[in-house]
Amino acid sequence: MKYLSWAGASFLLISLFFASCSVEDLVDKQDPAPVEEGQEFVIETGQHETVNPLKTLKKIKMVFEVRFDSTAIYTTKDPNNQSDVNKLFGMADCSSFHHLNSARFGWRWYQKKLELHAYSYKAGKITSTLISVIDLKKWYTCELTLADGKYVFKVNNKTIEQPRNCSGEGVGYQLYPYFGGDETAPHKIKIRIKEK
């Protein structure tokens, strides 16, 4: 009768162990990647806007959280366009087209800073006002109230008011992220939004 050497016996035991295990047992199990909250809106290179459904709204208030990553850093081809305000989220108002009456938050990468703006149309006239400089990769709460004769924009604890062309409940449609201005997105831009 032949006996296995110590090395042979060890090899046989290790082979039997691995044969009894599934591949899943042998793979180092890591914690799954965290599930991202909210919805990611993507503006593709060379495009102005994301692909979104038409959504009608009747609201007196919109509240959402937003987070930008490093894709919010960009340089426009024409340096004069760097100051253009991109659109973030809001609604058309007064039962009219958004280039007549609307309110939404805007954003831009300007002078090496990420800015959030109050951006509205009243009877076709645009008003844009800086609300706050924000950081990349942080969540910020944005609140838009449609009050009688005015829009109230709030980011964290800073508030800006702009004139509104109607009163009562806002009636219109959802406005989604839009890049520009004159130019399209120079690269893929990702914005994550959690509606409240």
Phi, psi and chi 1 to 4 in degrees:
 res  aa     phi    psi   chi1   chi2   chi3   chi4
   1 MET       -  130.5 -179.9  177.8 -127.3      -
   2 LYS   -90.3  142.0  -70.8 -172.5  175.4 -179.1
   3 TYR  -108.6  144.8  -69.1   95.1      -      -
   4 LEU   -76.7  144.5  -70.9  172.8      -      -
   5 SER   -70.2  166.8   67.1      -      -      -
   6 TRP   -57.6  -43.5 -178.3   85.4      -      -
   7 ALA   -64.7  -41.3      -      -      -      -
   8 GLY   -65.6  -41.9      -      -      -      -
   9 ALA   -64.9  -40.4      -      -      -      -
  10 SER   -63.2  -43.0  -63.7      -      -      -
  11 PHE   -62.4  -42.2  176.3   76.8      -      -
  12 LEU   -63.4  -43.7 -179.1   60.9      -      -
  13 LEU   -64.6  -42.7  -74.4  172.7      -      -
  14 ILE   -65.5  -41.4  -70.4  169.5      -      -
  15 SER   -61.9  -43.2  -62.8      -      -      -
  16 LEU   -64.1  -39.0  -72.0  171.5      -      -
  17 PHE   -61.7  -49.9  169.5   75.6      -      -
  18 PHE   -66.5  -32.7  -78.4  112.6      -      -
  19 ALA   -67.5  -28.2      -      -      -      -
  20 SER   -85.1   -8.6   68.2      -      -      -
  21 CYS  -100.1  148.9  -64.1      -      -      -
  22 SER   -86.9  164.8   67.7      -      -      -
  23 VAL   -58.9  -38.3  172.9      -      -      -
  24 GLU   -61.9  -33.1  -70.7   80.4   17.2      -
  25 ASP   -68.7  -30.1  -67.1  -29.6      -      -
  26 LEU   -87.1  -24.3  -60.2  175.6      -      -
  27 VAL   -71.7  136.4  173.7      -      -      -
  28 ASP   -66.2  114.1 -179.8   26.3      -      -
  29 LYS   -81.2  118.3  -67.2 -174.0  176.7  173.2
  30 GLN  -104.8  158.7  -61.9  177.3   -2.5      -
  31 ASP   -61.9  137.6  -68.8  -26.8      -      -
  32 PRO   -64.2  154.0   21.1  -28.4      -      -
  33 ALA   -60.4  140.8      -      -      -      -
  34 PRO   -62.5  142.1   19.5  -27.0      -      -
  35 VAL   -77.9  126.0  175.8      -      -      -
  36 GLU   -72.0  137.6  -70.7  -80.6   -2.1      -
  37 GLU   -84.4  156.1  -65.1 -178.0   85.0      -
  38 GLY    77.2 -166.1      -      -      -      -
  39 GLN  -114.8  135.5  179.9  178.2   -5.2      -
  40 GLU   -91.9  123.4 -177.3  177.1   71.9      -
  41 PHE  -101.5  129.5  -69.2   88.2      -      -
  42 VAL  -120.0  124.3  177.2      -      -      -
  43 ILE  -102.2  115.4  -56.6  171.6      -      -
  44 GLU   -74.7  156.8  -63.6  -69.7  -14.2      -
  45 THR   -52.2  131.4  -54.5      -      -      -
  46 GLY    80.4    7.1      -      -      -      -
  47 GLN  -113.9  162.4  -61.2  -63.2  -47.7      -
  48 HIS   -95.5  -36.4  -80.0  -65.4      -      -
  49 GLU  -136.2  167.8   57.9 -164.6  -45.4      -
  50 THR   -84.7  165.8   58.4      -      -      -
  51 VAL   -92.5  117.6  177.5      -      -      -
  52 ASN  -140.7  152.9  -56.0  -67.2      -      -
  53 PRO   -78.9  155.1   29.5  -34.4      -      -
  54 LEU   -72.4  126.6  176.5   62.7      -      -
  55 LYS  -132.3  113.1 -179.6  178.8  171.7 -175.8
  56 THR   -79.1  149.6   57.7      -      -      -
  57 LEU  -135.4  147.3  -62.3  175.3      -      -
  58 LYS  -133.9  108.7  -73.4 -174.1  177.2 -177.2
  59 LYS  -148.1  154.9  -69.6 -175.7  175.1 -109.5
  60 ILE  -110.2  -10.8   57.6  167.3      -      -
  61 LYS  -153.0  141.1 -175.5  178.5  -83.2 -166.2
  62 MET  -123.0  132.3  -63.8 -179.4   76.1      -
  63 VAL  -132.0  131.1 -178.7      -      -      -
  64 PHE  -151.8  162.3   64.3   92.9      -      -
  65 GLU  -110.8  146.7  -70.1 -178.0   50.9      -
  66 VAL  -134.1  146.7   63.6      -      -      -
  67 ARG  -140.6  129.1 -171.2 -173.8   72.3 -172.0
  68 PHE  -104.7  147.5  -67.7   87.3      -      -
  69 ASP  -110.2 -166.4   62.8   16.3      -      -
  70 SER   -66.8  -11.6   60.1      -      -      -
  71 THR   -69.5  -10.7   63.0      -      -      -
  72 ALA   -77.0   -7.7      -      -      -      -
  73 ILE   -88.0  122.5  -59.8  170.0      -      -
  74 TYR  -150.7  161.6   62.8   89.4      -      -
  75 THR  -127.4  126.4  -57.5      -      -      -
  76 THR   -76.6  154.6   55.0      -      -      -
  77 LYS   -63.2  -46.4  -68.1  175.5 -171.4  173.4
  78 ASP   -95.6  116.0  179.2  -12.6      -      -
  79 PRO   -54.4  -27.9  -23.1   31.6      -      -
  80 ASN   -66.4  -22.0  -66.5  -37.2      -      -
  81 ASN   -84.5   -8.7  -70.5  -25.8      -      -
  82 GLN   -61.7  -27.2 -165.3   70.5   38.0      -
  83 SER   -83.7   -5.7   62.7      -      -      -
  84 ASP   -61.4  143.9  -71.2   -5.6      -      -
  85 VAL   -96.4  122.5  176.5      -      -      -
  86 ASN   -80.3  157.9  -52.5  -60.1      -      -
  87 LYS  -100.1  145.5  -71.7   61.6  173.3 -170.8
  88 LEU  -110.3  -69.1  179.9   56.3      -      -
  89 PHE  -163.4  140.3 -145.4   58.4      -      -
  90 GLY   171.3 -149.5      -      -      -      -
  91 MET  -153.4  150.7   66.3  178.8  -73.6      -
  92 ALA   -69.9  156.0      -      -      -      -
  93 ASP  -141.2  169.7 -169.4   22.2      -      -
  94 CYS    59.7   30.7  -52.6      -      -      -
  95 SER    53.0   39.2  -60.6      -      -      -
  96 SER  -134.8  173.8   65.0      -      -      -
  97 PHE   -65.4  146.8 -176.3   56.3      -      -
  98 HIS   -67.0  -22.1   66.7  -85.2      -      -
  99 HIS   -78.8   -3.4  -77.0  164.0      -      -
 100 LEU   -98.4  -53.8  -75.1  176.5      -      -
 101 ASN  -143.7  122.5  -62.1  -69.5      -      -
 102 SER  -168.7  166.1   61.7      -      -      -
 103 ALA  -145.0  134.5      -      -      -      -
 104 ARG  -159.1  162.2   52.8 -172.1  152.1  172.0
 105 PHE   -82.0  146.3  -73.8   85.8      -      -
 106 GLY  -121.4  168.1      -      -      -      -
 107 TRP  -151.0  158.1   68.7  -80.4      -      -
 108 ARG  -161.2  155.5   68.2 -179.0  178.6 -173.7
 109 TRP   -98.6  109.9 -178.2 -102.0      -      -
 110 TYR  -140.9  128.3 -172.0   63.3      -      -
 111 GLN    51.2   45.9  -63.1  178.8  -20.3      -
 112 LYS    62.1   29.1  -61.2 -175.1 -179.6  179.8
 113 LYS  -137.1  149.8  -65.5  175.4 -173.3  168.3
 114 LEU   -96.8  120.9 -178.1   58.0      -      -
 115 GLU  -113.7  144.9  -60.8  178.1  -12.7      -
 116 LEU  -108.9  136.4  -81.9 -176.6      -      -
 117 HIS  -123.8  155.5  -73.3 -112.9      -      -
 118 ALA   -90.2  129.8      -      -      -      -
 119 TYR  -137.7  119.7 -171.5   93.1      -      -
 120 SER  -145.6  160.0   64.2      -      -      -
 121 TYR  -116.2  133.7  -79.0   86.9      -      -
 122 LYS  -127.6  114.0  178.2 -172.5  174.5 -172.0
 123 ALA    50.1   40.6      -      -      -      -
 124 GLY    86.4   -5.2      -      -      -      -
 125 LYS   -97.6  127.3 -177.3 -177.0  177.2 -153.6
 126 ILE   -85.7  137.8  -61.4  172.6      -      -
 127 THR  -127.5  129.4  -56.8      -      -      -
 128 SER  -132.2  127.9 -179.7      -      -      -
 129 THR  -135.4  131.5  -50.7      -      -      -
 130 LEU   -64.1  129.5  173.3   65.8      -      -
 131 ILE   -98.2  -51.4  -56.9  172.0      -      -
 132 SER  -162.0  150.5 -178.1      -      -      -
 133 VAL   -89.7  133.9  172.2      -      -      -
 134 ILE  -125.0  169.6   61.8  170.4      -      -
 135 ASP   -99.8  151.5  -64.7  -39.8      -      -
 136 LEU   -69.8  151.8  -63.3  171.7      -      -
 137 LYS    64.2   23.7  -60.7 -178.4 -178.8  177.2
 138 LYS  -125.6  146.5  -74.1 -171.3 -179.7  177.7
 139 TRP   -84.1  137.9  -73.9  101.6      -      -
 140 TYR  -129.3  137.1  -70.0   87.3      -      -
 141 THR   -90.3  126.7  -60.2      -      -      -
 142 CYS  -116.2  134.5  -61.3      -      -      -
 143 GLU  -132.3  127.7 -170.6  175.8  -60.1      -
 144 LEU  -119.6  120.8  167.2   63.6      -      -
 145 THR  -110.8  130.2  -57.1      -      -      -
 146 LEU   -97.5   92.6  -66.7   87.2      -      -
 147 ALA   -95.8  173.3      -      -      -      -
 148 ASP   -65.1  114.3  -71.9  -15.0      -      -
 149 GLY    74.3    5.3      -      -      -      -
 150 LYS  -156.4  154.5   67.0 -178.2  177.1 -178.9
 151 TYR  -103.3  137.8  -61.2  114.2      -      -
 152 VAL  -117.6  115.2 -178.2      -      -      -
 153 PHE  -102.6  134.7  -64.3   83.8      -      -
 154 LYS  -137.7  129.6 -174.7  175.6  178.9 -175.9
 155 VAL  -123.6  116.2  176.3      -      -      -
 156 ASN    52.8 -111.1  -67.4  -15.9      -      -
 157 ASN  -110.6    9.2  -67.5  -43.3      -      -
 158 LYS  -101.3  133.1 -173.5  152.9 -176.2 -162.6
 159 THR  -123.0  138.3  -58.4      -      -      -
 160 ILE  -129.1  137.6  -63.8  -70.7      -      -
 161 GLU  -112.7  141.6  -66.9 -176.5    1.2      -
 162 GLN  -135.4  153.6  -69.0 -175.9  -13.0      -
 163 PRO   -69.2  146.2   22.2  -30.0      -      -
 164 ARG  -121.4  148.4 -177.2 -179.0  178.5 -150.8
 165 ASN   -92.5    1.1 -157.4   29.3      -      -
 166 CYS  -150.0  178.9   55.3      -      -      -
 167 SER  -129.7  171.6  -64.5      -      -      -
 168 GLY    79.0 -163.3      -      -      -      -
 169 GLU   -62.6  138.4 -174.0  176.0   46.6      -
 170 GLY   -72.4  131.7      -      -      -      -
 171 VAL  -125.5  120.0  178.7      -      -      -
 172 GLY  -179.7 -138.9      -      -      -      -
 173 TYR  -144.1  157.8   50.4   89.4      -      -
 174 GLN   -64.7  139.6 -178.7   77.9   57.0      -
 175 LEU  -115.4  129.1  -62.4  173.1      -      -
 176 TYR  -108.6  175.5  -61.5   95.4      -      -
 177 PRO   -55.7  138.5  -30.7   38.5      -      -
 178 TYR  -146.6  130.6 -176.9   96.7      -      -
 179 PHE   -98.0  129.5 -172.3   90.4      -      -
 180 GLY   110.1  179.8      -      -      -      -
 181 GLY    82.0 -168.3      -      -      -      -
 182 ASP   -74.2  -39.3  -57.5  -39.5      -      -
 183 GLU   -92.8  156.9  -64.1 -173.7   28.0      -
 184 THR   -91.3  172.6   56.7      -      -      -
 185 ALA   -62.5  128.3      -      -      -      -
 186 PRO   -74.8  -17.3   24.6  -30.5      -      -
 187 HIS  -156.4  173.9   56.5 -107.3      -      -
 188 LYS   -64.1  128.9 -177.1 -176.4  -76.6 -169.4
 189 ILE  -117.6  129.6  -66.1  172.3      -      -
 190 LYS  -117.6  129.1  -64.1 -178.4  -76.4 -174.6
 191 ILE  -130.2  131.1  -58.0  167.6      -      -
 192 ARG  -107.6  129.1 -169.9  158.2  -74.0  -84.5
 193 ILE  -129.0  133.3  -67.0  174.0      -      -
 194 LYS  -113.7  112.8  -68.5 -171.8  -77.2 -170.5
 195 GLU   -78.5  142.2  -69.3 -171.2   71.6      -
 196 LYS  -101.1      -  -62.1  -70.4 -172.2  179.4
